């Protein structure tokens, strides 16, 4: 658990372990990079034996102002993820972990998705009597309208669809049809007294971050602005899947600048242990302060 001001943040793990070959994620990475960063890469961010990047898939439970807010909803159980065997056919006690952290599904007030990729929307819904229904029945779901529009177009195109390995139809469309979604567009958007939504496109067209403040202390939930701490040292390195690579780089630098200047607690979507920390500005860039 992490605290800032009167708010608490709890990581709800779905899965954490070796995933992609490190050089598949970052082909630019050299032996010099491994030598320079090896002291912190393994074992929490890199499996040296298998030469695989270690990534986490998790949600963040934010409790603030009397509200229980769930940020990003992972992959979901029993789903096929072509090319991602490490996230396929999961069978995790995700909802039990959420309850142990202090929130049963019916107690969640808001679900906020930084973007609508398959590994951030999986628990939005559950199948009941052959239908996909909201997992969090009393929650409003906050989605980015540019992402909804983008993936709707892909999903409707028989040459491209179904969008996001089918999870758009299973995990986003039902929320829209049940009238549970609040759509936000680009630019800064004030959700309530504590939370500002800011655009950070590039990984997806409508990717957003959630900036939260409590009693003068700040946190930022950055989703996939960066997937791995190597991208803090090397912000020009992109994760392979992006809607606009140059836009992704620009958003990464923008959010790194904000995090370094504000001293905010940074809560990424896939970074390994200790999962959250802060960003420091250096003479030639940035470095993470994520103490193990």
C-alpha positions as a printed Julia matrix, in Angstrom:
292×3 Matrix{Float64}:
   0.0     0.0     0.0
   1.12    3.55   -0.77
  -0.14    6.74    0.86
  -0.22   10.39   -0.18
  -2.17   13.01    1.74
  -5.36   11.37    2.98
  -5.43    8.94    0.04
  -4.34    5.31   -0.08
  -3.31    3.34   -3.16
  -3.22   -0.46   -3.23
  -1.88   -2.53   -6.09
  -4.22   -5.36   -7.11
  -2.08   -7.96   -8.84
  -3.32  -10.08  -11.69
   0.01  -11.54  -12.88
   3.7   -10.63  -12.64
   6.55  -12.43  -14.35
   8.72  -12.9   -17.45
   7.11  -11.83  -20.72
   8.74  -10.64  -23.94
  12.41  -10.99  -24.9
  14.07   -7.8   -23.73
  15.51   -7.11  -27.18
  12.08   -7.6   -28.76
  10.76   -4.8   -26.57
  13.8    -2.57  -27.0
  15.91   -3.52  -30.05
  18.08   -0.44  -29.38
  19.34   -1.91  -26.11
  23.08   -2.69  -26.2
  25.48   -4.72  -24.07
  26.6    -1.38  -22.65
  23.03   -0.7   -21.49
  22.84   -4.13  -19.84
  26.16   -3.52  -18.11
  25.16   -0.05  -16.92
  21.72   -1.03  -15.63
  22.21   -4.68  -14.73
  22.54   -3.91  -11.01
  18.87   -2.97  -10.79
  17.3    -4.75  -13.78
  17.39   -8.24  -12.26
  15.52   -9.81  -10.63
  12.49   -7.51  -10.52
  12.53   -6.05  -14.04
  14.48   -8.65  -16.02
  14.86  -12.42  -15.96
  18.56  -12.74  -16.79
  18.46  -16.51  -17.32
  15.67  -16.37  -19.89
  16.6   -12.87  -21.15
  12.98  -11.81  -20.75
  11.54   -8.54  -19.49
   9.52   -8.89  -16.31
   6.25   -7.0   -16.47
   3.37   -6.74  -14.06
  -0.32   -6.57  -14.92
  -2.26   -4.94  -12.12
  -4.96   -2.48  -11.16
  -4.69    0.35   -8.69
  -7.32    0.73   -5.98
  -7.44    4.41   -5.05
  -9.38    5.38   -1.92
  -9.89    9.11   -1.68
 -12.67   11.47   -0.56
 -14.81    8.57    0.6
 -14.72    6.97   -2.86
 -13.29    3.65   -3.99
 -11.82    4.01   -7.46
 -10.36    1.21   -9.58
  -7.8     2.21  -12.2
  -7.28   -0.16  -15.16
  -8.77   -3.65  -15.18
  -6.05   -6.01  -16.42
  -6.51   -8.97  -18.8
  -9.33  -10.97  -17.26
  -9.62  -14.72  -16.84
 -10.01  -17.39  -19.52
  -9.22  -15.17  -22.48
  -7.13  -15.95  -25.54
  -4.24  -13.57  -26.19
  -2.5   -14.57  -29.45
   1.23  -13.95  -29.22
   1.01  -13.44  -25.46
   1.11  -16.9   -23.86
   1.98  -15.35  -20.49
  -1.42  -13.58  -20.43
  -3.53  -16.31  -22.08
  -6.07  -18.48  -20.23
  -5.4   -16.8   -16.92
  -7.24  -18.09  -13.89
  -6.34  -15.67  -11.13
  -8.19  -14.78   -7.89
  -8.27  -11.13   -8.95
 -11.63  -10.26   -7.38
 -10.65  -12.0    -4.15
  -7.46   -9.91   -4.05
  -9.54   -6.79   -4.62
 -11.85   -7.75   -1.74
  -8.84   -8.41    0.51
  -7.64   -4.88   -0.28
 -10.94   -3.48    0.96
 -13.33   -3.3    -2.01
 -15.89   -5.8    -3.17
 -17.13   -5.28   -6.76
 -20.37   -3.63   -5.66
 -18.41   -1.13   -3.53
 -16.42    0.34   -6.42
 -17.68    3.86   -7.19
 -15.62    4.63  -10.31
 -13.64    2.53  -12.78
 -11.11    4.58  -14.76
  -9.26    3.19  -17.79
  -6.12    4.99  -18.94
  -6.76    3.43  -22.38
  -8.71    0.59  -23.94
  -6.06   -2.02  -24.77
  -6.97   -5.61  -23.91
  -4.77   -5.74  -20.78
  -6.48   -2.73  -19.2
 -10.17   -3.58  -19.65
 -10.41   -7.33  -18.99
 -12.26   -7.21  -15.68
 -14.63   -4.41  -16.75
 -17.24   -7.1   -17.41
 -18.08  -10.67  -16.52
 -20.16  -13.2   -18.39
 -23.46  -13.99  -16.75
 -26.16  -16.13  -18.36
 -24.39  -15.82  -21.7
 -24.19  -12.01  -21.54
 -21.33   -9.65  -20.73
 -22.39   -7.49  -17.78
 -20.52   -4.88  -15.7
 -18.35   -6.49  -13.03
 -18.73   -3.37  -10.89
 -22.49   -2.8   -11.0
 -22.63    0.46   -9.06
 -19.66    2.14  -10.73
 -19.42    4.76  -13.43
 -16.76    3.82  -15.97
 -14.51    6.59  -17.31
 -13.34    5.99  -20.89
 -11.45    8.17  -23.33
 -13.75    9.13  -26.22
 -10.9     9.18  -28.8
 -10.1     5.58  -27.81
 -13.76    4.55  -28.0
 -14.06    6.1   -31.46
 -10.77    4.58  -32.67
 -11.48    1.03  -31.52
 -15.13    1.23  -32.61
 -13.96    1.94  -36.15
 -11.51   -0.98  -36.08
 -14.12   -3.29  -34.62
 -16.65   -2.4   -37.31
 -14.17   -3.06  -40.13
 -14.38   -6.74  -41.18
 -10.78   -6.57  -42.4
  -9.43   -5.36  -39.05
 -11.89   -6.43  -36.34
 -12.5    -7.66  -33.79
 -10.62   -4.91  -31.98
  -8.19   -5.68  -29.17
  -8.41   -9.46  -29.39
 -12.18   -9.28  -28.97
 -12.03   -7.52  -25.61
 -13.49   -4.31  -27.04
 -16.76   -6.16  -27.74
 -16.63   -8.06  -24.47
 -15.34   -5.43  -22.05
 -16.11   -1.97  -23.47
 -19.2    -2.16  -25.69
 -21.39   -3.69  -22.91
 -20.46   -0.83  -20.57
 -21.55    1.64  -23.25
 -24.78   -0.28  -23.88
 -25.62   -0.43  -20.17
 -25.23    3.38  -20.01
 -22.47    3.11  -17.42
 -19.75    5.02  -19.3
 -18.65    8.64  -19.0
 -16.61    9.62  -22.05
 -13.89   12.27  -21.78
 -12.14   13.98  -24.69
  -8.64   15.38  -25.15
  -6.97   18.02  -23.02
  -7.25   18.47  -19.28
 -10.55   17.47  -17.7
 -11.44   17.89  -14.02
 -13.27   14.75  -12.8
 -13.82   15.9    -9.21
 -12.09   17.86   -6.42
  -9.19   15.4    -6.36
  -8.7    14.07   -9.89
  -7.68   15.69  -13.16
  -7.59   13.68  -16.38
  -4.87   14.75  -18.82
  -4.28   13.52  -22.36
  -1.11   11.54  -23.12
  -1.75   10.04  -26.58
   0.53    7.9   -28.67
   0.38    4.43  -27.17
  -3.29    4.67  -28.09
  -4.97    7.69  -29.68
  -6.87    8.57  -26.52
  -4.46    7.44  -23.81
  -4.86    9.56  -20.65
  -3.22    9.87  -17.26
  -4.94   10.53  -13.95
  -3.4    13.27  -11.78
  -4.55   13.07   -8.18
  -3.96   15.47   -5.28
  -4.74   15.13   -1.57
  -3.64   17.67    1.03
  -0.97   19.04   -1.27
   0.53   15.62   -2.04
   0.27   14.21   -5.56
   0.14   10.96   -7.49
  -0.06   10.21  -11.2
  -1.48    7.03  -12.69
   0.3     6.81  -16.02
  -1.01    3.59  -17.58
   1.32    2.71  -20.45
   3.1     6.03  -20.96
   6.04    3.78  -20.13
   5.98    0.02  -19.62
   9.45   -0.45  -18.14
  11.85    1.65  -16.08
  14.42    1.52  -18.91
  12.15    4.02  -20.71
  12.72    6.53  -17.92
  16.44    6.48  -18.69
  15.74    6.21  -22.43
  12.43    8.0   -23.13
  13.03    7.73  -26.87
  12.54    3.94  -26.63
   9.01    2.89  -27.49
   7.12   -0.25  -26.6
   6.42   -1.99  -29.95
   2.66   -1.38  -30.04
   1.76    2.3   -30.48
  -0.86    4.14  -32.5
   1.63    6.98  -33.1
   5.28    6.37  -32.07
   6.36   10.02  -32.17
   3.31   11.1   -30.2
   4.1     8.38  -27.64
   7.63    9.78  -27.19
   6.29   13.33  -26.79
   3.74   12.21  -24.19
   6.41   10.27  -22.3
   8.64   13.34  -22.02
   5.68   15.51  -21.03
   4.68   13.15  -18.21
   8.28   12.62  -17.08
   8.65   16.41  -16.81
   5.42   16.67  -14.82
   6.37   13.83  -12.47
   9.85   15.2   -11.84
   8.63   18.76  -11.27
   5.68   17.84   -9.04
   7.33   15.14   -6.93
   4.27   13.0    -7.52
   4.04    9.35   -6.64
   4.12    7.6   -10.03
   1.92    4.54  -10.49
   2.59    2.79  -13.84
   0.58   -0.02  -15.37
   3.29   -2.66  -15.9
   6.47   -1.75  -13.99
   7.78   -4.42  -11.63
   8.66   -4.34   -7.92
   8.32   -1.99   -6.08
   5.69   -0.99   -8.67
   5.48    2.73   -7.79
   7.93    5.51   -6.98
   9.11    8.92   -8.12
  11.03   10.49  -10.99
  14.13   12.65  -10.64
  15.44   15.1   -13.24
  19.13   14.65  -13.96
  21.67   16.65  -15.9
  21.12   14.58  -19.03
  17.59   13.27  -18.57
  15.67   11.43  -15.88
  16.06    8.55  -13.45
  13.52    6.56  -11.45
  13.49    6.57   -7.67
  11.64    3.29   -7.17
  13.41    1.94   -4.07
  13.17   -1.84   -3.71
